[in-house]
Amino acid sequence: MIFPKPLVHGKLIRRYKRFLTDMELDNGEVVIAHTSNSGSMKSCLEEGAEVYLTHVDDPKRKTKYTWEMIKINGDWVGINTAVPNVLVYEAVLNQEIDALKGYTTVKREVKFEDSRFDVFASNDEEECFIEVKNVSLKDDKYARFPDAVTTRGKKHLETLMRVKAEGKRAVMVYVIQRSDVEIFTPAFDIDPDYAATLKKAYENGVEVYPIRAAVSPEKIELADILPFQLSRNCDQ
């Protein structure tokens, strides 16, 4: 995903009210930026750190900037939770993920029962429902999800199990928008119910693909699939 116009550089002053941040631009102007990430953003919040924003030309929107990324320990970390959906949709459409190649129809936001999945792909032989999550939490060498309790995320996993039970393909993709991690795991201590449900889903045939993304102010692109560990003491 190439940014259609140059991003705006600044630094983080503070995050507040969950979806709002104060940013200082390079010219000294302080602006309010929208933050799409509803989680705690633990391990990717650092006051005074460099950031990049998108300027939004929408007269109906109160905030004129969207926060895209922050520099942590010398590396860019993508925090816009809308980006992973675009990345995975484009990658499946363009046959760029080996495990998800071969589909002739690819759509976004398709319902199954009472859940809406981020990507749906199909061909003459099968249908595939794909849920996408953004991962920004780092703990040592591990990328973890979620960074706050997510009942909605657990519901998606439960629905994916029903997708699989009906003979369709069910896929969970975690897009890790940072390069300084090596292994994906659920955040056992933050949301043990989600961790247990993810392990159960995998054991019941739901496919899991944690994909690391390369983040830069010019573009964000999927890079490599990481190994994952769904139990505390056992690599999967």
GROMACS elastic network, one bead per residue, 0.5 to 0.9 nm:
[ bonds ]
;  ai    aj funct       b0    kb
    1     4     6  0.88799   500
    1    83     6  0.82571   500
    1    86     6  0.75938   500
    1    87     6  0.63763   500
    1    90     6  0.82165   500
    1   218     6  0.88934   500
    1   219     6  0.55588   500
    1   220     6  0.52961   500
    1   221     6  0.58374   500
    1   222     6  0.88924   500
    2     5     6  0.86539   500
    2   218     6  0.62201   500
    2   220     6  0.65334   500
    2   221     6  0.81648   500
    3     6     6  0.69252   500
    3     7     6  0.76533   500
    3    54     6  0.88060   500
    3   217     6  0.79175   500
    3   218     6  0.59703   500
    3   219     6  0.56208   500
    3   220     6  0.81068   500
    4     7     6  0.89684   500
    4   218     6  0.88392   500
    5    54     6  0.82017   500
    5    55     6  0.89481   500
    5   218     6  0.87031   500
    6    54     6  0.78351   500
    6    55     6  0.89900   500
    6   217     6  0.79183   500
    6   218     6  0.73270   500
    7    52     6  0.58558   500
    7    53     6  0.54700   500
    7    54     6  0.51994   500
    7    55     6  0.72722   500
    7    68     6  0.85591   500
    7   217     6  0.66394   500
    7   218     6  0.78373   500
    8    25     6  0.75414   500
    8    26     6  0.85896   500
    8    51     6  0.82563   500
    8    52     6  0.53819   500
    8    54     6  0.61088   500
    8    55     6  0.69843   500
    8    65     6  0.88217   500
    9    24     6  0.87336   500
    9    25     6  0.61477   500
    9    26     6  0.64124   500
    9    50     6  0.73304   500
    9    51     6  0.59366   500
    9    53     6  0.64509   500
   10    23     6  0.64803   500
   10    24     6  0.53737   500
   10    26     6  0.52935   500
   10    27     6  0.85930   500
   10    28     6  0.87228   500
   10    49     6  0.84361   500
   10    50     6  0.58411   500
   10    51     6  0.53185   500
   10    52     6  0.62689   500
   10    53     6  0.77843   500
   11    22     6  0.88633   500
   11    23     6  0.56562   500
   11    24     6  0.53485   500
   11    25     6  0.65613   500
   11    26     6  0.79460   500
   11    47     6  0.77283   500
   11    48     6  0.54224   500
   11    49     6  0.53384   500
   11    51     6  0.51307   500
   11    52     6  0.79444   500
   11    70     6  0.83617   500
   12    15     6  0.79317   500
   12    21     6  0.75178   500
   12    22     6  0.65477   500
   12    24     6  0.65764   500
   12    45     6  0.84497   500
   12    46     6  0.72832   500
   12    47     6  0.52731   500
   12    48     6  0.50686   500
   12    49     6  0.56560   500
   12    50     6  0.66105   500
   12    51     6  0.64342   500
   12    70     6  0.82050   500
   13    21     6  0.73652   500
   13    22     6  0.53245   500
   13    23     6  0.52986   500
   13    24     6  0.66632   500
   13    30     6  0.87188   500
   13    46     6  0.86997   500
   13    47     6  0.54308   500
   13    48     6  0.59367   500
   13    49     6  0.83489   500
   14    20     6  0.86600   500
   14    21     6  0.56025   500
   14    22     6  0.53783   500
   14    23     6  0.72726   500
   14    45     6  0.87367   500
   14    46     6  0.85100   500
   14    47     6  0.61576   500
   14    48     6  0.84928   500
   15    18     6  0.70525   500
   15    19     6  0.77275   500
   15    20     6  0.59144   500
   15    22     6  0.64423   500
   15    23     6  0.89173   500
   15    35     6  0.85184   500
   15    45     6  0.83593   500
   15    47     6  0.87201   500
   16    19     6  0.68974   500
   16    20     6  0.54586   500
   16    21     6  0.59251   500
   16    22     6  0.81725   500
   17    20     6  0.57729   500
   17    21     6  0.82111   500
   18    21     6  0.83440   500
   18    35     6  0.76028   500
   18    36     6  0.89061   500
   18    37     6  0.80496   500
   18    38     6  0.61953   500
   18    39     6  0.79925   500
   18    40     6  0.83162   500
   19    33     6  0.83614   500
   19    34     6  0.57205   500
   19    36     6  0.62292   500
   19    37     6  0.70171   500
   19    38     6  0.66099   500
   20    32     6  0.66372   500
   20    33     6  0.58706   500
   20    34     6  0.50227   500
   20    35     6  0.56043   500
   20    36     6  0.87325   500
   20    63     6  0.86639   500
   21    31     6  0.82592   500
   21    32     6  0.55975   500
   21    33     6  0.52318   500
   21    34     6  0.65111   500
   21    35     6  0.68057   500
   21    67     6  0.82520   500
   22    30     6  0.66455   500
   22    31     6  0.57950   500
   22    33     6  0.63444   500
   23    29     6  0.82363   500
   23    30     6  0.55179   500
   23    31     6  0.53407   500
   23    32     6  0.62098   500
   23    33     6  0.68421   500
   23    51     6  0.82708   500
   24    27     6  0.79675   500
   24    28     6  0.58758   500
   24    29     6  0.56335   500
   24    31     6  0.63622   500
   24    32     6  0.88812   500
   25    28     6  0.53745   500
   25    29     6  0.53328   500
   25    30     6  0.62417   500
   25    31     6  0.74178   500
   26    29     6  0.73445   500
   27    30     6  0.89201   500
   31    63     6  0.84325   500
   31    64     6  0.82163   500
   31    65     6  0.78173   500
   32    63     6  0.61217   500
   32    64     6  0.74476   500
   32    65     6  0.69232   500
   32    66     6  0.88170   500
   33    53     6  0.77073   500
   33    54     6  0.89282   500
   33    63     6  0.58363   500
   33    64     6  0.67224   500
   33    66     6  0.52128   500
   33    67     6  0.59432   500
   34    63     6  0.61223   500
   34    64     6  0.79350   500
   34    65     6  0.61407   500
   34    67     6  0.60731   500
   35    38     6  0.76351   500
   35    66     6  0.63116   500
   35    67     6  0.55755   500
   35    68     6  0.81794   500
   35    79     6  0.80266   500
   35    80     6  0.70809   500
   35    81     6  0.88143   500
   36    66     6  0.78548   500
   36    67     6  0.77320   500
   36    68     6  0.89549   500
   36    79     6  0.77243   500
   36    80     6  0.56558   500
   36    81     6  0.58648   500
   36    82     6  0.73049   500
   37    40     6  0.81304   500
   37    41     6  0.73507   500
   37    79     6  0.64793   500
   37    80     6  0.62382   500
   37    81     6  0.56676   500
   37    82     6  0.87372   500
   37   134     6  0.88313   500
   38    41     6  0.79968   500
   38    81     6  0.86897   500
   38   148     6  0.87003   500
   39    42     6  0.81029   500
   39   146     6  0.78636   500
   39   147     6  0.58548   500
   39   148     6  0.54614   500
   39   149     6  0.84123   500
   39   150     6  0.89458   500
   40    43     6  0.89376   500
   40   147     6  0.58338   500
   40   148     6  0.59912   500
   41    44     6  0.56099   500
   41    45     6  0.62713   500
   41    79     6  0.81439   500
   41   136     6  0.70704   500
   41   137     6  0.68256   500
   41   147     6  0.65979   500
   41   148     6  0.85616   500
   42    45     6  0.63978   500
   42   136     6  0.81370   500
   42   137     6  0.61019   500
   42   138     6  0.80360   500
   42   147     6  0.66123   500
   42   148     6  0.89965   500
   43    46     6  0.81294   500
   43    72     6  0.85086   500
   43   136     6  0.76958   500
   43   137     6  0.57526   500
   43   138     6  0.59471   500
   43   139     6  0.77840   500
   44    70     6  0.72819   500
   44    71     6  0.83043   500
   44    72     6  0.66391   500
   44    77     6  0.71615   500
   44    79     6  0.81662   500
   44   136     6  0.69296   500
   44   137     6  0.70270   500
   44   138     6  0.80584   500
   45    49     6  0.81597   500
   45    70     6  0.79160   500
   45    72     6  0.81634   500
   46    49     6  0.55907   500
   46    50     6  0.89513   500
   46    70     6  0.84518   500
   46    71     6  0.87109   500
   46    72     6  0.75101   500
   47    50     6  0.88552   500
   48    51     6  0.89328   500
   49    70     6  0.67125   500
   49    71     6  0.61244   500
   49    72     6  0.71482   500
   50    69     6  0.85363   500
   50    70     6  0.57648   500
   50    71     6  0.53976   500
   50    72     6  0.82330   500
   50    76     6  0.89929   500
   51    67     6  0.75588   500
   51    68     6  0.75361   500
   51    69     6  0.56132   500
   51    71     6  0.63176   500
   51    76     6  0.85512   500
   52    66     6  0.87811   500
   52    67     6  0.64814   500
   52    68     6  0.57712   500
   52    69     6  0.54842   500
   52    70     6  0.66070   500
   52    71     6  0.88346   500
   52   217     6  0.69740   500
   53    65     6  0.60924   500
   53    66     6  0.54343   500
   53    68     6  0.53033   500
   53    69     6  0.72547   500
   54    64     6  0.83563   500
   54    65     6  0.54414   500
   54    66     6  0.50836   500
   54    67     6  0.65402   500
   54    68     6  0.67854   500
   55    64     6  0.58596   500
   55    66     6  0.66107   500
   56    59     6  0.87623   500
   56    61     6  0.81975   500
   56    63     6  0.80042   500
   56    64     6  0.50022   500
   56    65     6  0.54909   500
   56    66     6  0.71206   500
   57    61     6  0.84298   500
   57    64     6  0.69053   500
   57    65     6  0.88121   500
   58    61     6  0.55466   500
   58    62     6  0.85707   500
   58    64     6  0.73921   500
   59    62     6  0.77134   500
   59    64     6  0.85330   500
   61    64     6  0.67077   500
   63    66     6  0.76984   500
   66    80     6  0.81405   500
   67    70     6  0.83770   500
   67    78     6  0.89833   500
   67    79     6  0.73769   500
   67    80     6  0.66604   500
   68    77     6  0.86127   500
   68    78     6  0.59670   500
   68    79     6  0.57801   500
   68    80     6  0.51498   500
   68    81     6  0.89474   500
   68    83     6  0.88150   500
   68   217     6  0.87266   500
   69    76     6  0.63035   500
   69    77     6  0.53686   500
   69    79     6  0.54003   500
   69    80     6  0.71133   500
   69   215     6  0.81563   500
   69   216     6  0.84140   500
   69   217     6  0.80282   500
   70    75     6  0.81966   500
   70    76     6  0.55908   500
   70    77     6  0.53601   500
   70    78     6  0.66868   500
   70    79     6  0.74822   500
   71    74     6  0.59401   500
   71    75     6  0.52726   500
   71    77     6  0.60719   500
   71    78     6  0.88815   500
   72    75     6  0.54005   500
   72    76     6  0.63095   500
   72    77     6  0.68079   500
   73    76     6  0.84472   500
   75   178     6  0.74589   500
   75   179     6  0.73195   500
   75   180     6  0.76387   500
   75   215     6  0.83783   500
   75   216     6  0.88130   500
   76   177     6  0.83318   500
   76   178     6  0.66445   500
   76   179     6  0.80819   500
   76   214     6  0.85933   500
   76   215     6  0.58737   500
   76   216     6  0.63555   500
   76   217     6  0.82603   500
   77   136     6  0.70542   500
   77   176     6  0.89184   500
   77   177     6  0.56406   500
   77   179     6  0.78530   500
   77   214     6  0.89705   500
   77   215     6  0.65595   500
   77   216     6  0.85361   500
   78    81     6  0.82535   500
   78    83     6  0.83883   500
   78   134     6  0.89886   500
   78   135     6  0.89170   500
   78   136     6  0.72246   500
   78   176     6  0.84252   500
   78   178     6  0.66183   500
   78   213     6  0.87731   500
   78   215     6  0.63415   500
   78   216     6  0.85112   500
   78   220     6  0.83061   500
   79    82     6  0.88621   500
   79    83     6  0.84631   500
   79   134     6  0.79529   500
   79   135     6  0.83497   500
   79   136     6  0.66714   500
   79   177     6  0.71995   500
   80    83     6  0.57902   500
   80    84     6  0.81630   500
   80   134     6  0.81840   500
   81    84     6  0.63753   500
   81    85     6  0.79167   500
   81   133     6  0.77468   500
   81   134     6  0.55992   500
   81   135     6  0.85413   500
   82    85     6  0.58737   500
   82    86     6  0.69684   500
   82   134     6  0.82194   500
   83    86     6  0.53218   500
   83    87     6  0.62335   500
   83    88     6  0.88230   500
   83   134     6  0.81385   500
   83   220     6  0.83175   500
   84    88     6  0.61150   500
   84    89     6  0.84266   500
   84   132     6  0.67651   500
   84   133     6  0.69457   500
   84   134     6  0.60333   500
   84   174     6  0.82677   500
   84   175     6  0.58363   500
   84   176     6  0.85147   500
   84   177     6  0.82848   500
   84   213     6  0.89568   500
   84   222     6  0.89948   500
   85    88     6  0.54125   500
   85    89     6  0.60604   500
   85    90     6  0.85434   500
   85   108     6  0.84479   500
   85   118     6  0.64018   500
   85   119     6  0.77110   500
   85   131     6  0.86104   500
   85   132     6  0.60811   500
   85   133     6  0.78171   500
   85   134     6  0.84687   500
   85   175     6  0.87271   500
   86    89     6  0.51933   500
   86    90     6  0.60535   500
   86    91     6  0.84149   500
   86   108     6  0.89978   500
   87    90     6  0.53665   500
   87    91     6  0.60390   500
   87    92     6  0.86687   500
   87   175     6  0.85747   500
   87   220     6  0.80292   500
   87   221     6  0.68292   500
   87   222     6  0.69547   500
   88    92     6  0.60506   500
   88    93     6  0.83545   500
   88    97     6  0.86329   500
   88   118     6  0.88910   500
   88   119     6  0.78065   500
   88   132     6  0.75617   500
   88   173     6  0.81775   500
   88   175     6  0.82926   500
   88   222     6  0.80938   500
   89    92     6  0.53762   500
   89    93     6  0.60531   500
   89    94     6  0.85382   500
   89   106     6  0.74636   500
   89   107     6  0.76178   500
   89   108     6  0.70268   500
   89   118     6  0.80672   500
   89   119     6  0.61794   500
   89   120     6  0.86987   500
   90    93     6  0.50198   500
   90    94     6  0.59666   500
   90    95     6  0.84347   500
   90    96     6  0.83006   500
   91    94     6  0.51454   500
   91    95     6  0.59505   500
   91    97     6  0.61877   500
   91   100     6  0.87164   500
   91   222     6  0.80174   500
   92    95     6  0.50529   500
   92    96     6  0.61234   500
   92    97     6  0.63062   500
   92   100     6  0.61625   500
   92   101     6  0.65728   500
   92   102     6  0.87265   500
   92   103     6  0.77410   500
   92   106     6  0.72512   500
   92   119     6  0.87333   500
   92   121     6  0.79234   500
   93    96     6  0.78060   500
   93   101     6  0.84541   500
   93   103     6  0.76657   500
   93   104     6  0.81037   500
   93   105     6  0.78538   500
   93   106     6  0.59166   500
   93   107     6  0.86038   500
   93   121     6  0.84936   500
   94    97     6  0.84420   500
   94   101     6  0.84367   500
   95    98     6  0.71728   500
   95   100     6  0.71295   500
   95   102     6  0.69911   500
   95   103     6  0.79639   500
   96    99     6  0.89471   500
   96   100     6  0.79171   500
   96   101     6  0.71166   500
   96   222     6  0.89612   500
   97   100     6  0.53165   500
   97   101     6  0.61597   500
   97   222     6  0.89160   500
   98   101     6  0.54547   500
   98   102     6  0.89279   500
   99   209     6  0.88738   500
  100   103     6  0.76047   500
  100   121     6  0.87726   500
  102   122     6  0.84385   500
  102   123     6  0.72970   500
  103   106     6  0.69340   500
  103   121     6  0.59011   500
  103   122     6  0.52037   500
  103   123     6  0.50087   500
  103   124     6  0.85707   500
  103   126     6  0.87360   500
  103   127     6  0.87955   500
  103   128     6  0.89559   500
  104   121     6  0.74427   500
  104   122     6  0.62031   500
  104   123     6  0.52295   500
  104   124     6  0.82744   500
  105   120     6  0.80117   500
  105   121     6  0.54898   500
  105   122     6  0.52508   500
  105   123     6  0.64028   500
  106   119     6  0.70578   500
  106   120     6  0.56875   500
  106   122     6  0.66726   500
  107   110     6  0.70812   500
  107   118     6  0.83936   500
  107   119     6  0.57400   500
  107   120     6  0.51545   500
  107   121     6  0.64076   500
  108   117     6  0.76198   500
  108   118     6  0.54833   500
  108   120     6  0.61867   500
  108   121     6  0.88461   500
  109   116     6  0.58725   500
  109   117     6  0.53881   500
  109   119     6  0.59172   500
  109   120     6  0.74029   500
  110   115     6  0.84277   500
  110   116     6  0.54133   500
  110   117     6  0.54096   500
  110   118     6  0.67770   500
  110   119     6  0.67369   500
  110   120     6  0.61808   500
  110   129     6  0.81903   500
  111   114     6  0.68861   500
  111   115     6  0.56245   500
  111   117     6  0.60780   500
  111   118     6  0.89531   500
  111   120     6  0.89550   500
  112   115     6  0.54467   500
  112   116     6  0.61777   500
  112   117     6  0.73845   500
  112   129     6  0.84567   500
  112   159     6  0.79010   500
  112   163     6  0.78558   500
  113   116     6  0.80814   500
  113   159     6  0.79491   500
  114   159     6  0.84723   500
  115   155     6  0.79956   500
  115   156     6  0.67492   500
  115   159     6  0.70447   500
  116   119     6  0.89734   500
  116   131     6  0.86712   500
  116   156     6  0.83687   500
  117   120     6  0.71408   500
  117   129     6  0.65493   500
  117   130     6  0.61510   500
  117   131     6  0.52936   500
  117   132     6  0.79899   500
  117   156     6  0.79413   500
  118   129     6  0.79781   500
  118   130     6  0.61480   500
  118   131     6  0.52382   500
  118   132     6  0.61631   500
  119   128     6  0.83362   500
  119   129     6  0.62292   500
  119   130     6  0.50200   500
  119   131     6  0.65639   500
  119   132     6  0.78793   500
  120   127     6  0.74620   500
  120   128     6  0.57489   500
  120   130     6  0.60347   500
  120   131     6  0.88297   500
  121   126     6  0.84836   500
  121   127     6  0.60028   500
  121   128     6  0.50943   500
  121   129     6  0.66272   500
  121   130     6  0.79488   500
  122   125     6  0.76182   500
  122   126     6  0.56772   500
  122   128     6  0.59432   500
  122   129     6  0.87610   500
  123   126     6  0.56840   500
  123   127     6  0.67521   500
  124   127     6  0.84553   500
  126   167     6  0.86915   500
  126   168     6  0.65469   500
  126   169     6  0.72474   500
  127   167     6  0.88255   500
  127   168     6  0.55395   500
  127   169     6  0.60795   500
  127   170     6  0.87323   500
  128   163     6  0.86955   500
  128   168     6  0.60555   500
  128   170     6  0.58408   500
  128   171     6  0.72853   500
  129   160     6  0.76200   500
  129   163     6  0.75981   500
  129   168     6  0.77558   500
  129   169     6  0.62806   500
  129   170     6  0.51843   500
  129   171     6  0.61972   500
  129   172     6  0.86351   500
  130   160     6  0.84472   500
  130   169     6  0.84241   500
  130   170     6  0.62164   500
  130   172     6  0.58481   500
  130   173     6  0.70380   500
  131   156     6  0.74636   500
  131   157     6  0.85427   500
  131   160     6  0.83405   500
  131   170     6  0.83237   500
  131   171     6  0.63996   500
  131   172     6  0.50775   500
  131   173     6  0.61293   500
  131   174     6  0.84629   500
  132   171     6  0.86542   500
  132   172     6  0.62123   500
  132   174     6  0.58393   500
  132   175     6  0.71191   500
  133   145     6  0.84267   500
  133   146     6  0.88854   500
  133   153     6  0.85441   500
  133   172     6  0.79807   500
  133   173     6  0.64245   500
  133   175     6  0.61365   500
  133   176     6  0.85760   500
  134   145     6  0.82001   500
  134   146     6  0.87639   500
  134   173     6  0.88033   500
  134   174     6  0.60102   500
  134   175     6  0.51430   500
  134   176     6  0.62597   500
  134   177     6  0.72198   500
  135   138     6  0.85980   500
  135   143     6  0.69923   500
  135   144     6  0.67417   500
  135   145     6  0.59489   500
  135   146     6  0.73024   500
  135   147     6  0.83302   500
  135   174     6  0.63890   500
  135   175     6  0.58054   500
  135   177     6  0.62648   500
  135   178     6  0.82656   500
  136   143     6  0.71330   500
  136   144     6  0.75666   500
  136   145     6  0.79047   500
  136   146     6  0.88016   500
  136   147     6  0.81089   500
  136   175     6  0.86693   500
  136   176     6  0.61111   500
  136   177     6  0.59251   500
  136   178     6  0.66778   500
  137   142     6  0.83392   500
  137   143     6  0.57669   500
  137   144     6  0.53950   500
  137   145     6  0.67091   500
  137   146     6  0.76030   500
  137   147     6  0.62085   500
  137   176     6  0.85931   500
  137   178     6  0.89534   500
  137   187     6  0.88490   500
  138   141     6  0.71226   500
  138   142     6  0.57656   500
  138   144     6  0.62019   500
  138   178     6  0.86143   500
  138   180     6  0.80741   500
  138   181     6  0.69289   500
  139   142     6  0.51003   500
  139   143     6  0.63923   500
  139   144     6  0.71184   500
  139   181     6  0.82783   500
  140   143     6  0.82023   500
  140   180     6  0.88679   500
  140   181     6  0.74532   500
  141   180     6  0.71567   500
  141   182     6  0.53825   500
  141   183     6  0.64786   500
  141   184     6  0.87359   500
  142   180     6  0.87328   500
  142   181     6  0.53980   500
  142   182     6  0.59790   500
  142   184     6  0.55970   500
  142   185     6  0.66806   500
  143   176     6  0.71412   500
  143   178     6  0.86676   500
  143   180     6  0.86975   500
  143   181     6  0.57838   500
  143   182     6  0.72567   500
  143   183     6  0.60923   500
  143   185     6  0.63184   500
  143   186     6  0.81428   500
  143   187     6  0.86765   500
  144   147     6  0.73406   500
  144   176     6  0.89122   500
  144   183     6  0.85656   500
  144   184     6  0.58463   500
  144   185     6  0.50798   500
  144   186     6  0.50910   500
  144   187     6  0.51248   500
  144   188     6  0.86399   500
  145   148     6  0.82221   500
  145   174     6  0.83548   500
  145   184     6  0.81590   500
  145   185     6  0.69146   500
  145   187     6  0.51691   500
  145   188     6  0.86865   500
  145   190     6  0.87107   500
  145   191     6  0.86333   500
  145   194     6  0.89029   500
  145   195     6  0.85800   500
  146   149     6  0.67113   500
  146   150     6  0.70420   500
  146   153     6  0.85802   500
  146   186     6  0.67256   500
  146   187     6  0.58303   500
  146   188     6  0.89679   500
  146   190     6  0.72821   500
  146   191     6  0.70449   500
  146   194     6  0.81076   500
  146   195     6  0.88955   500
  147   150     6  0.86878   500
  147   187     6  0.70233   500
  147   190     6  0.66535   500
  147   191     6  0.81492   500
  148   187     6  0.87947   500
  148   190     6  0.62035   500
  148   191     6  0.68962   500
  149   153     6  0.86898   500
  149   190     6  0.64910   500
  149   191     6  0.51338   500
  149   192     6  0.86898   500
  149   193     6  0.86484   500
  149   194     6  0.78366   500
  150   153     6  0.51832   500
  150   154     6  0.64694   500
  150   155     6  0.87463   500
  150   191     6  0.74086   500
  150   194     6  0.72844   500
  151   154     6  0.50831   500
  151   155     6  0.62267   500
  151   156     6  0.87700   500
  151   193     6  0.87532   500
  151   194     6  0.77584   500
  152   155     6  0.50328   500
  152   156     6  0.63719   500
  152   157     6  0.88765   500
  153   156     6  0.51468   500
  153   157     6  0.65316   500
  153   158     6  0.88496   500
  153   194     6  0.73190   500
  154   157     6  0.51737   500
  154   158     6  0.63502   500
  154   159     6  0.87302   500
  154   193     6  0.76165   500
  154   194     6  0.53786   500
  154   195     6  0.87482   500
  154   197     6  0.66311   500
  154   198     6  0.78102   500
  155   158     6  0.50697   500
  155   159     6  0.61962   500
  155   160     6  0.85726   500
  156   159     6  0.51021   500
  156   160     6  0.61045   500
  156   161     6  0.87103   500
  157   161     6  0.63923   500
  157   162     6  0.88916   500
  157   172     6  0.79824   500
  157   194     6  0.84925   500
  157   197     6  0.68290   500
  157   198     6  0.65605   500
  157   201     6  0.64257   500
  157   206     6  0.83625   500
  158   161     6  0.52145   500
  158   162     6  0.67042   500
  158   163     6  0.88921   500
  158   197     6  0.73885   500
  158   198     6  0.87129   500
  158   201     6  0.72037   500
  159   162     6  0.50417   500
  159   163     6  0.62533   500
  159   164     6  0.86972   500
  160   164     6  0.62358   500
  160   165     6  0.85562   500
  160   169     6  0.86408   500
  160   170     6  0.55047   500
  160   171     6  0.74265   500
  160   172     6  0.82536   500
  160   201     6  0.75415   500
  160   206     6  0.67433   500
  161   164     6  0.50944   500
  161   165     6  0.61614   500
  161   166     6  0.87836   500
  161   170     6  0.72437   500
  161   200     6  0.87721   500
  161   201     6  0.58491   500
  161   202     6  0.86591   500
  161   204     6  0.66854   500
  161   205     6  0.74645   500
  161   206     6  0.64298   500
  162   166     6  0.63350   500
  162   167     6  0.89031   500
  162   168     6  0.89789   500
  162   170     6  0.87643   500
  163   166     6  0.53446   500
  163   167     6  0.69089   500
  163   168     6  0.56821   500
  163   169     6  0.69511   500
  163   170     6  0.60697   500
  163   206     6  0.88081   500
  164   167     6  0.52434   500
  164   168     6  0.51001   500
  164   169     6  0.57131   500
  164   170     6  0.55229   500
  164   204     6  0.77835   500
  164   205     6  0.66190   500
  164   206     6  0.66945   500
  165   168     6  0.72989   500
  165   204     6  0.83785   500
  165   205     6  0.86072   500
  166   169     6  0.88466   500
  169   205     6  0.85230   500
  169   206     6  0.75728   500
  169   207     6  0.82089   500
  170   205     6  0.75778   500
  170   206     6  0.51092   500
  170   207     6  0.62854   500
  171   205     6  0.89322   500
  171   206     6  0.56112   500
  171   208     6  0.60782   500
  171   209     6  0.76820   500
  172   206     6  0.70112   500
  172   207     6  0.59757   500
  172   209     6  0.62877   500
  172   210     6  0.82730   500
  173   207     6  0.82805   500
  173   208     6  0.60093   500
  173   210     6  0.57320   500
  173   211     6  0.71236   500
  174   184     6  0.86420   500
  174   208     6  0.78450   500
  174   209     6  0.62466   500
  174   211     6  0.60119   500
  174   212     6  0.82540   500
  175   209     6  0.84590   500
  175   210     6  0.60415   500
  175   211     6  0.50117   500
  175   212     6  0.59228   500
  175   213     6  0.66270   500
  175   222     6  0.79127   500
  176   179     6  0.78351   500
  176   181     6  0.86832   500
  176   184     6  0.86415   500
  176   210     6  0.69613   500
  176   211     6  0.59485   500
  176   213     6  0.57836   500
  176   214     6  0.88919   500
  176   222     6  0.89114   500
  177   211     6  0.86973   500
  177   212     6  0.62803   500
  177   213     6  0.50561   500
  177   214     6  0.69080   500
  177   215     6  0.65063   500
  177   220     6  0.83839   500
  177   222     6  0.88626   500
  178   181     6  0.71575   500
  178   212     6  0.67866   500
  178   213     6  0.63444   500
  178   214     6  0.68346   500
  178   215     6  0.67452   500
  179   182     6  0.81862   500
  179   212     6  0.67003   500
  179   213     6  0.69600   500
  179   214     6  0.65514   500
  179   215     6  0.78919   500
  181   184     6  0.80079   500
  181   212     6  0.84886   500
  181   226     6  0.89390   500
  182   212     6  0.88940   500
  182   226     6  0.65154   500
  182   227     6  0.75229   500
  182   228     6  0.89152   500
  183   210     6  0.85403   500
  183   226     6  0.58099   500
  183   227     6  0.53479   500
  183   228     6  0.54046   500
  183   229     6  0.72498   500
  184   210     6  0.64500   500
  184   226     6  0.66603   500
  184   227     6  0.63977   500
  184   229     6  0.63085   500
  184   230     6  0.83762   500
  185   188     6  0.80826   500
  185   195     6  0.84038   500
  185   227     6  0.89703   500
  185   228     6  0.57265   500
  185   229     6  0.50798   500
  185   230     6  0.57501   500
  185   231     6  0.80308   500
  185   232     6  0.84444   500
  186   189     6  0.88253   500
  186   190     6  0.88391   500
  186   191     6  0.81592   500
  186   192     6  0.83939   500
  186   194     6  0.75923   500
  186   195     6  0.52574   500
  186   196     6  0.88043   500
  186   198     6  0.78059   500
  186   199     6  0.89892   500
  186   228     6  0.89233   500
  186   229     6  0.78679   500
  186   230     6  0.65489   500
  186   231     6  0.86015   500
  187   190     6  0.54249   500
  187   191     6  0.61212   500
  187   192     6  0.72212   500
  187   194     6  0.82221   500
  187   195     6  0.66112   500
  188   191     6  0.57218   500
  188   193     6  0.81909   500
  188   194     6  0.79531   500
  188   195     6  0.56186   500
  188   196     6  0.82222   500
  188   231     6  0.87374   500
  188   232     6  0.78222   500
  189   192     6  0.58910   500
  189   195     6  0.88376   500
  190   194     6  0.89794   500
  191   194     6  0.54449   500
  191   195     6  0.64308   500
  191   196     6  0.88434   500
  192   196     6  0.60969   500
  192   197     6  0.85157   500
  193   196     6  0.51807   500
  193   197     6  0.61212   500
  193   198     6  0.85859   500
  194   197     6  0.50568   500
  194   198     6  0.60678   500
  194   199     6  0.86379   500
  195   198     6  0.52114   500
  195   199     6  0.63676   500
  195   200     6  0.87069   500
  195   230     6  0.72971   500
  195   231     6  0.84197   500
  196   199     6  0.52452   500
  196   200     6  0.62348   500
  196   201     6  0.86288   500
  196   230     6  0.83390   500
  196   231     6  0.86404   500
  197   201     6  0.59904   500
  197   202     6  0.85715   500
  198   201     6  0.50049   500
  198   202     6  0.61959   500
  198   203     6  0.85948   500
  198   206     6  0.87346   500
  198   208     6  0.89467   500
  198   230     6  0.74621   500
  199   202     6  0.52118   500
  199   203     6  0.62395   500
  199   204     6  0.86584   500
  199   230     6  0.56448   500
  199   231     6  0.74160   500
  200   203     6  0.50687   500
  200   204     6  0.62052   500
  200   205     6  0.88823   500
  200   206     6  0.88035   500
  201   204     6  0.50166   500
  201   205     6  0.64807   500
  201   206     6  0.53405   500
  201   207     6  0.82392   500
  202   205     6  0.52767   500
  202   207     6  0.61193   500
  202   208     6  0.69137   500
  202   230     6  0.86929   500
  203   206     6  0.72370   500
  208   228     6  0.84768   500
  209   225     6  0.65715   500
  209   226     6  0.75869   500
  209   227     6  0.84066   500
  209   228     6  0.83431   500
  210   224     6  0.85130   500
  210   225     6  0.56591   500
  210   226     6  0.55528   500
  210   227     6  0.73200   500
  210   228     6  0.72279   500
  211   222     6  0.66720   500
  211   223     6  0.68972   500
  211   224     6  0.55837   500
  211   226     6  0.59512   500
  212   221     6  0.88124   500
  212   222     6  0.61860   500
  212   223     6  0.55711   500
  212   224     6  0.54063   500
  212   225     6  0.61400   500
  212   226     6  0.67373   500
  213   220     6  0.66540   500
  213   221     6  0.54916   500
  213   223     6  0.50439   500
  213   224     6  0.72427   500
  214   219     6  0.81775   500
  214   220     6  0.56318   500
  214   221     6  0.54205   500
  214   222     6  0.62392   500
  214   223     6  0.59733   500
  215   218     6  0.82894   500
  215   219     6  0.65211   500
  215   221     6  0.68778   500
  215   222     6  0.88680   500
  216   219     6  0.54157   500
  216   220     6  0.60410   500
  216   221     6  0.89134   500
  217   220     6  0.79201   500
  222   225     6  0.87143   500
  227   235     6  0.81807   500
  227   236     6  0.76576   500
  228   235     6  0.66080   500
  228   236     6  0.60229   500
  229   232     6  0.72092   500
  229   233     6  0.80971   500
  229   234     6  0.64149   500
  229   236     6  0.51155   500
  230   233     6  0.86344   500
  230   234     6  0.73531   500
  230   235     6  0.70505   500
  230   236     6  0.65206   500
  231   234     6  0.53429   500
  231   235     6  0.70645   500
  231   236     6  0.78877   500
  232   235     6  0.82683   500
